[in-house]
């Protein structure tokens, strides 16, 4: 697979919804053109190149997320996430793209046929930019796979990953001859997460072509509980609910652990189904989930462990045996092991 690096440049984004063709009727593209080689100058600097199908001035710029508050947190410790199947239906930016009206489980990118008009309509090509929380698990990420099928024989697309070591887009492609675009993340050799710990993946489709995206999958190293009798890192995971009784998930909520002794913050985000996870060192933590009010025990009849006020949370200690212990002063779980996963909700 061939790659191309390019400098991030100015953005002109006009968000439009796309309508057309169902995923079920897709035909995987064949007869792909030659890829574009990496090219460096004699001094080692990366030469500015992009696929010829796209206008440089209309590409999204390299994302640099977070405001002052978020940047202050992540300077101490990047967040972590176990989101292994990001929602392919919800890119953070898109153009000439939207959920396929013929298949609600498919995301459709459809480049427009070039038409002369006096009214500016933005670029004719289509793109979708995905923000995927990875954070402290960057070194554990083995591969990323995008399941996608071009809309017709001969159609193709390009993928790109944000390179934060060189502050450039790393382009791959053209893709489409196979149903999966797969990237060995261990071989990239650069920092592919933003200061806030996000991996950014960009999909680009030329004018008058289309692409049906059906899944994005991340494969991490084995993260089973260590067998070391005195471990330093523990796996912590949970699920956020709006209403536990009805099963209504609370996706997209920030999950926060603050080390009481070092003041380091560990932040991740619950996926669309409310699931989250991270690796944490042994220590004492304040824990809370933005938008959730309670920590629950659901190992038997649902019971309240403690309340989770935003910005204060409840104290959870990862002790030397790797157990999560509640250390509050007014709950029945004081000094005992809190059940895993950590279930939080607004009501139950």
C-alpha positions in Angstrom: 0.0 0.0 0.0 1.3 3.4 -0.9 1.2 6.5 1.1 1.5 10.2 0.6 2.2 12.9 3.2 0.9 16.5 2.7 0.9 19.7 4.7 -2.4 20.6 6.3 -3.9 23.8 4.8 -6.9 26.1 5.0 -10.4 24.7 5.2 -13.5 25.6 3.3 -16.3 23.4 4.7 -19.8 23.3 3.5 -21.8 20.5 5.1 -24.3 18.9 2.8 -26.3 15.8 3.1 -25.9 13.2 0.3 -28.7 11.1 -1.1 -28.3 8.1 -3.3 -27.7 4.3 -3.7 -28.0 1.7 -1.0 -25.0 -0.3 0.5 -26.6 -3.5 -0.6 -26.3 -2.6 -4.2 -22.6 -1.6 -4.1 -20.1 -3.0 -6.5 -16.4 -3.1 -5.3 -14.3 -1.0 -7.6 -11.9 -2.6 -10.0 -9.1 -1.4 -12.4 -7.7 1.1 -9.9 -5.2 3.7 -11.1 -1.6 3.7 -9.8 -1.0 5.0 -6.3 1.1 8.1 -5.5 4.5 7.5 -4.1 6.0 9.1 -1.0 8.5 11.8 -2.2 11.1 13.6 -0.2 13.5 16.4 -1.1 17.3 16.1 -0.7 17.3 17.7 2.7 14.7 15.1 4.0 11.8 17.5 4.0 8.5 16.2 2.8 7.5 17.5 -0.6 4.0 18.9 -0.8 1.9 16.4 -2.8 -1.8 15.4 -2.7 -3.8 13.1 -4.9 -4.5 14.9 -8.1 -8.2 14.3 -7.8 -8.5 16.9 -5.0 -7.9 20.6 -4.6 -5.5 21.3 -1.8 -7.3 24.5 -0.8 -10.5 22.6 -0.1 -9.1 19.8 2.1 -9.8 19.8 5.8 -6.9 21.1 7.9 -5.1 18.9 10.4 -7.3 18.8 13.5 -6.0 20.3 16.7 -8.8 19.7 19.2 -9.6 21.0 22.6 -9.9 24.4 24.2 -7.7 25.8 27.0 -9.2 23.6 29.7 -8.8 20.4 27.7 -5.3 21.2 26.7 -4.3 21.8 30.3 -5.6 18.4 31.2 -4.0 16.5 28.4 -0.6 18.1 29.0 -0.4 16.0 32.2 -1.7 12.7 30.7 -3.4 11.8 27.5 -6.7 10.0 27.9 -7.3 6.4 27.0 -10.1 4.5 25.3 -11.2 0.9 24.5 -13.5 2.0 21.7 -12.8 -0.8 19.2 -15.6 -0.1 16.8 -16.1 3.7 16.4 -19.4 4.8 15.0 -18.9 5.1 11.2 -22.2 7.0 10.9 -21.1 10.0 12.8 -18.0 11.7 11.4 -17.1 15.0 13.0 -16.9 16.8 9.6 -18.3 15.8 6.3 -19.1 17.1 2.8 -21.3 15.6 0.1 -22.0 12.8 2.6 -24.6 11.4 5.0 -26.3 8.3 6.2 -27.4 6.2 3.2 -31.2 6.6 2.9 -31.4 3.1 1.5 -29.5 1.6 4.4 -29.4 3.2 7.8 -26.3 1.2 8.8 -24.3 2.6 5.9 -22.6 6.0 5.5 -22.6 7.3 2.0 -20.0 9.6 0.4 -21.0 10.8 -3.0 -18.9 13.2 -5.1 -20.9 15.6 -7.3 -20.6 15.7 -11.0 -18.9 19.0 -11.9 -21.5 21.5 -13.0 -20.9 25.1 -14.0 -22.7 27.5 -11.7 -22.4 31.1 -10.5 -23.3 30.0 -7.0 -20.4 28.6 -4.9 -21.2 25.0 -3.9 -17.9 23.9 -2.3 -15.7 21.1 -3.7 -17.2 18.4 -5.9 -15.4 15.7 -4.1 -16.8 14.1 -0.9 -15.1 13.5 2.4 -15.8 12.3 6.0 -13.5 13.0 8.9 -13.6 10.7 11.9 -12.5 11.5 15.4 -11.6 8.3 17.3 -10.5 8.4 21.0 -7.3 6.4 21.5 -5.2 8.4 23.9 -2.8 6.5 26.2 -3.5 3.3 24.2 -1.7 4.6 21.1 1.1 2.2 21.6 -1.3 -0.7 22.1 -3.2 -0.1 18.8 -2.2 -2.8 16.3 -4.3 -2.0 13.3 -7.2 0.0 11.9 -9.6 -1.3 9.3 -12.2 0.6 7.3 -14.9 -1.6 5.7 -16.0 0.3 2.6 -17.2 -0.4 -1.0 -17.1 1.9 -4.0 -20.4 2.5 -5.6 -19.5 1.3 -9.1 -16.8 -0.6 -10.9 -13.8 1.7 -11.4 -14.6 4.0 -8.5 -12.0 4.4 -5.8 -11.2 6.5 -2.8 -8.3 7.7 -0.6 -7.7 7.5 3.1 -5.6 9.7 5.3 -4.3 9.6 8.9 -3.3 12.8 10.8 0.4 12.7 11.5 1.1 14.8 14.6 4.9 14.3 14.5 5.2 16.0 11.1 1.9 18.0 11.3 0.8 16.5 7.9 -1.9 14.3 6.5 -0.5 10.8 5.6 -2.4 9.7 2.5 -3.1 6.1 1.5 -4.5 4.9 -1.8 -6.1 4.8 -4.1 -8.2 2.2 -2.3 -11.3 0.2 -3.4 -10.0 -2.9 -5.1 -10.5 -4.8 -1.8 -13.4 -4.4 0.6 -11.1 -3.4 3.5 -8.6 -0.6 3.8 -6.2 -1.9 6.5 -3.4 0.0 8.2 -0.7 -1.5 10.4 -0.6 1.2 13.0 2.6 -0.2 14.6 4.6 0.5 11.5 3.6 4.2 11.0 6.5 5.5 13.0 4.8 8.8 14.1 2.5 10.2 16.7 -1.0 9.6 15.3 -3.0 11.1 18.2 -3.8 14.7 18.8 -3.0 16.5 22.1 -6.4 15.4 23.4 -5.6 11.8 22.5 -7.8 11.5 19.3 -6.9 9.6 16.1 -8.2 11.4 13.0 -9.1 9.4 9.9 -10.1 11.1 6.7 -11.9 9.4 3.8 -11.9 11.2 0.4 -14.0 10.3 -2.7 -13.4 12.0 -6.1 -16.1 13.9 -8.0 -18.8 11.8 -9.7 -17.9 8.7 -7.6 -19.3 7.2 -4.4 -18.4 5.1 -1.4 -20.4 3.1 1.1 -18.8 2.8 4.5 -20.1 0.0 6.7 -17.6 -0.2 9.6 -14.4 1.0 11.3 -12.5 -1.5 13.5 -9.6 -1.0 15.8 -7.5 -4.0 16.9 -5.6 -3.5 20.2 -3.0 -5.7 22.0 -4.4 -8.2 24.5 -5.5 -6.2 27.5 -6.5 -9.0 29.8 -5.9 -8.5 33.5 -2.2 -9.0 34.3 -1.0 -12.0 36.4 1.7 -10.0 38.1 1.0 -10.1 41.9 2.1 -6.5 42.2 0.9 -4.9 38.9 1.4 -1.3 38.1 -1.3 -1.0 35.4 -4.9 -2.1 35.6 -7.7 -2.4 33.1 -10.8 -0.4 34.0 -14.0 -0.4 32.0 -17.6 0.4 32.3 -20.9 1.6 30.7 -22.8 4.9 31.0 -26.6 4.8 31.0 -29.2 7.6 30.8 -31.7 5.2 32.3 -30.4 1.7 33.4 -33.9 0.3 33.8 -34.8 1.0 30.1 -31.3 0.3 28.8 -31.0 3.8 27.4 -27.3 4.4 26.8 -25.5 7.7 27.5 -23.0 7.8 24.7 -20.5 10.5 24.1 -20.0 11.3 27.8 -16.5 12.1 29.2 -15.3 9.6 31.7 -12.7 11.1 34.1 -10.2 9.7 36.6 -8.1 12.2 38.5 -5.1 10.9 40.4 -5.4 12.3 43.9 -1.7 12.2 44.6 -0.2 13.3 41.3 -3.1 15.4 40.0 -2.8 13.7 36.6 -6.0 13.4 34.6 -7.1 10.4 32.6 -10.0 11.1 30.3 -11.8 9.0 27.7 -15.2 9.1 26.1 -18.1 6.6 26.1 -19.0 5.3 22.6 -22.5 5.5 21.2 -23.5 2.4 23.2 -22.2 4.0 26.4 -19.1 1.7 26.6 -15.7 2.9 27.7 -12.4 1.6 29.1 -8.9 2.6 29.9 -5.6 1.5 31.5 -4.7 3.1 34.8 -1.7 2.8 37.1 -2.2 1.7 40.7 -3.3 4.8 42.7 -6.1 6.7 44.4 -8.6 8.5 42.1 -11.6 10.7 42.0 -14.0 9.2 39.4 -17.0 10.6 37.6 -18.8 10.6 34.3 -20.0 13.9 32.8 -23.8 13.8 32.7 -24.2 10.8 35.0 -25.2 11.1 38.6 -24.8 7.7 40.2 -22.4 4.7 40.4 -24.4 1.4 40.5 -23.8 -2.2 41.5 -25.7 -4.4 39.0 -24.1 -7.7 40.0 -27.4 -8.5 41.8 -30.4 -6.4 42.5 -29.5 -2.9 41.3 -28.1 -0.8 44.2 -26.6 2.6 44.5 -22.9 2.7 45.4 -22.5 6.5 45.5 -23.4 9.8 43.8 -21.0 11.3 41.2 -21.0 15.1 41.3 -19.3 16.6 38.3 -15.9 17.9 39.2 -15.7 16.0 42.5 -16.8 12.5 41.9 -16.3 9.5 44.2 -13.1 8.1 45.5 -12.0 4.8 43.9 -8.6 3.3 44.8 -6.7 0.8 42.6 -4.9 -1.1 45.4 -1.9 -3.3 45.2 -4.0 -6.3 44.4 -5.6 -4.6 41.4 -9.0 -4.3 42.9 -11.1 -1.1 42.7 -12.1 -0.2 46.3 -14.6 2.5 47.3 -13.3 4.8 50.0 -16.3 7.0 50.7 -17.6 7.7 54.2 -21.3 7.2 53.8 -21.9 4.1 51.5 -22.2 0.4 52.2 -19.3 -0.2 49.9 -16.8 1.6 52.0 -13.6 -0.5 52.0 -15.0 -3.3 49.8 -14.4 -4.2 46.2 -16.6 -2.4 43.7 -18.1 -4.7 41.0 -16.8 -4.4 37.5 -17.6 -3.0 35.0 -18.3 0.4 36.5 -22.0 1.1 35.7 -23.1 4.7 35.9 -26.6 6.2 35.2 -28.9 9.1 35.8 -31.7 6.8 36.9 -32.3 3.1 37.6 
